[in-house]
């Protein structure tokens, strides 16, 4: 899949090859052999300069996938490449160098900043850790970074509790940009903010992406955010990618029944017609995911083979990938009449 996504000679900046993360289940006196399959066999490529949106229900593995890319948690299986270089097993020295290339903006700016540390010091920390410039040069860089995100130097000595949520999110973005990364992960970047400032932060991210040439991964449960920000969108369910396409293609012609249900629930006026059947129940446990297609217990299209055979993620239209035996209604009609 990853090679298929490379177009017009553009090699991907980030490549995930059959990536998995399984957490052991702990509890009681004995160690359980069970594993939480948070991410399970994901292959994905992110092209230079693009914004890839990642959507799915809470607990589907979106944030874990982002942390695997950033090397914040170790892989269980598979490999990750950044700019053609495998980063899965980097030593501490090389990992520190990688931190300059990729950064993250967390969803809660209040939790992301030390409440006892002035804003300027928080933004300066990564510069000091990487030995960038003298103290005077770093302080000047801090002011420049704050101005880049629409803030002025009056915040340098201010504590986080004296700032608004919107100001703090801008500070977190400034800190993420301090080392000049090429790849930026935004994990629910507006979910902790008031509605009145969400649009401002999204516009800022778009502006920074264009001005700095950033490659970005946007994680959000809000499909409106993803549609506004993204070039392509990946849909995740129970640790796996079930659909991937260009933004307009995905929103105009969603093929997977899970994607259709997400859109019908979140933006019904944009859902495909006729309206898809509503999915029922909650996602199964990632400790014991269903055999076959993981979505089949909730899927309105499920047939007997869906319980036995896991559908591969296949390119069914140019640039449009889907993991479903019956993404085509004609195929479903034929199967149910035989």
N, C-alpha and C positions, 0 to 999 in steps of 0.2 A: 504493500500500500504506500509506503513512504516514497518509493521511487516513482510511483504513478503520480504522486502529488507534485513532483517537480516539473515545472512548466517553463518553457521559453528560456532554458538554460539557467534558471534561478535555483541554485542549491538551497535547501532549507537551512535556516539558522539553528533551529532546534528539531531534533529527531528523537522520537520515542519508539523503541523497537521491542514489542512484546513485554511491556513494563508491568510489573506486579508489585503490590505491597500487601502482605498478609501479617496481621498482628496476632500474637498468641493470646488466647483467652486465659486470663488468670483469675483465681478465686478458690477459696477453701484451702484445704491442706495439701491437695494433690494438684499437680500441674496438668491442665487439660491439654489434649492433643488437638483440640479444635482451633481453628484460625478464623479471624475476621478478614474476609477477602475484600479489603477496602478498594483496591485497584487490582484488576485481574485481566492481564493480557491486553494492554492498550498499546496500539501502534498509531502514531500521529506525527505529522510534520508541520512546523510553523515557518512560513517563508519570511525572508528579510523584509522589514517595513510593513508587514501586515498586522492587523489586529484580529486575533482569533477569539471568538466568544465561546465560553463553555457553560452549558446550562444543564439543569437536572434538579430533581427533588433533593431536599436536605438529606445528607447521609449517603449520597450516591458515589462519593469519592472525589468530588471536584477539588476540594482544598488539599486533600492528600496528594493528588496528582500534581498540583502546583508545587507542593513542598518537595516532592521527588525530583522535579525538574531543577529546583533551586538547591538540591543536595542538602536540604534541611533534615530529611529523614533518609535512611539507607534503603536501597532496593531489596526486594525479596527475589526478583528475577527480571530478566531482560537487560537492556542497556539504554543509555541516554547519550546522545551526541550534541555538542554545541559547536557550531561553526566547523563541522567535520571532525571534531576531536571527541573521543569517548571520555566522558567525565564521571562515569559510574564509580571508578575506584581511585579517585584522586587522593594524593597525600595531603597533609595539612598545608604545606607550603603552596602547592598548586591550587588547592581549594581557596586559599586566601586571594590568589590572583583572579580566580573565577568570580569572586564576590564583586569585583569591580565591573564585571561584564553583565551581571544580572542582579536585579533587586526586586523587592516586593513592597506593595502598598497594602497594608492590612485594613480590614473593614472598620475597626474601632479605633479612631485616633486617640481617644482618651486612654485606652489600654496600651497603645503602642509607644507612648511617651512616658518617661520618668516624671512623676508629678513634682518631684523635688528639684528637677533640673531645669534651668532657664532654657527658653526656646533656642537661643543661639548656640548654647552648649550642646543640645541634642542634635542639632544639624551638623555641628562641627565634629562630633564623635567619630564618624566613619573616616573623615579626612585625617584625623590624628592617628587612628588605628592603622591607616595605610601610609603614614609618613608623608602626607601631601603638604608641601610648603612649610614655611615658618608659621609661628603662631599668628603673627600679624597678617600674613597672606591668607591663612585659613579664616580669620575673622572677616577679612574683606570678601572672601569667597562665600561665606555665610550670608552676608548682606546681598550679594549678587544672586544667590540661590533663592532667597526670600523674595526679591524683586521679580525673579523669573516666574514665581507662582502667584504674583499679585499681592504681595505683602511688603511692608516697609521695615526699616531698621528699628522702629519703635518697639518691635516684638522681641528683639534680641535678648533683652534682660527680663522679659516677662515670663512668669510661670504658667504652665498649661491651664491651671484652674481659672486664670484671668482671661482666657481666650474662648471664643465661641467654637462650636463643633466644626464649622466650615473653615475657620482659621487654622484649627489644629490639623484638619485633613490636608490643607495646603502645606503645612509644616512637614507632615509625614511625607508628602510627595517631594518636597524640596530635599529632605534628607535622603530619600531613595535615589535622587538624581545627583547627589553630591559627587559621586565617583565617576560620573559619565557613563552609565551602563548603556548597553545596546538593547537589552531585553528587560522588559518591565512586566511583572505580574501584578494585577490589581484584583484583589480578592474581596468581592462585594464592596467596592470603594465608596458607595453612597448609601448603603443600607442603614448606617447608624446616624445619618444626617436628616435634618428637617427637609421636608419637601421643597421649601423655598430656596435651599442652597444646593440641592442635588444637581440641578441643571447647570449651575455655575461650575461645579467640580467636573462634570462630564465635559463641558466646553473647554475647560482648562486642559484636561487630558488629551482631547482631540488636538488642541493647539500645540501642546508640547510634543505630541507624536509627530505632527507635521514639521515643526521647527527643528526637532532634534533627530528626526529619522528613526524613531524608536520602533522596535518590534514588540508587540504587547499580547499578553493573554489576559482577557477580561472574564472573571468568574462572577456570575450573577444569577439569582433566581428571578430577576425582573427582566422579562423578555423585551420590554421597551428599551431598557438600558443596552441590552445586547444588540438590538436592531440598530440603535443609534450609533453605537461605537464600532461595531465589528465589520470586517470584510468577509469572513467566513464564520460559521457557527458549528460547533460540535455538541451533540446531545448525549448525555451520559446517564446510564441507568444501571444501578447495582454493580458498580465497578467497571463497566464496559461502555465503549462508545457504540451507540446504536444508530446514529445518523450524523452525517457531515456533508455540508454543502456551502456554496456561496450564500451570503446572507439573504439576498432577494429570492434566490431559488428556494431556500429552506422555508422562508415565511410565506412565499406564494404557493409553493407546492410541497408541503411536508408529506413524506411517504410513510414513515414509521407510525404505527398507531399511538405509540407513546408520545411522539412529538406532536401529533395532531391533538391529542388530549391536553397536553401542556398548553398549547396555543388556544384551544377552546376555553380552557379555564382562566387563562390570564388575559388574553386579548380576543374575546369572542368575535369582535367585528372583523378581525383579520384571519380568522380560522377558515380553512378550506371548506368548500361546499360540495356535497351536503355535509352537515355537521357530523363529526365522528361520534360513535357511542362513547359514553363516559366510562373511564376505567374505574374499577371497583377496588375497595380495600387499600391496604397499606403495602409498601414494598416488602418482600420476604426478607428474612434475616440474611445478612451477608456472611454469617457463619455457615449456613447450609443453604446456599442458593439453589433454586430449582434446577433439575436436569433439563437438557435441551435449551430452548429459548428461555432466558430468565424472566421475560415479561409474560410468558404464557398464562400464569395463574390469574392475571388481571386483564388479559387482552381480549377484546371483543371478536377478534378474527381467529383466535387460536383453534387449530385442528389437532388431530391425534399426533401427527408427526412433530408438531411443535414441542411436545413433551419429551421427545426422544432425541431430536436433532437440533444442535445449536446452529443457527444460521450464521454464515460468515459475513463479515462486513465487505460488501461488494460494490463496485461502481456500476450502478444501474443506468445512469445517465451521465453525460460528461461532467465530471467534477462533483457528482452527487452520489454519495456512498450511503448504503443503508444495510442494516442487519435485520432482515425479516424475510421469512419464507413467502409471505403474502403481501408484499408491498404493493403489488399490482392487483387491483380489484378483479381483473379478468382471470388471473391465476387462481384467486380464491373462489370465484364462481365455478370455474372448471373443476376444481378439487371437490367442492361440496356437492357437485352433481354426478360424480363418478363413484 
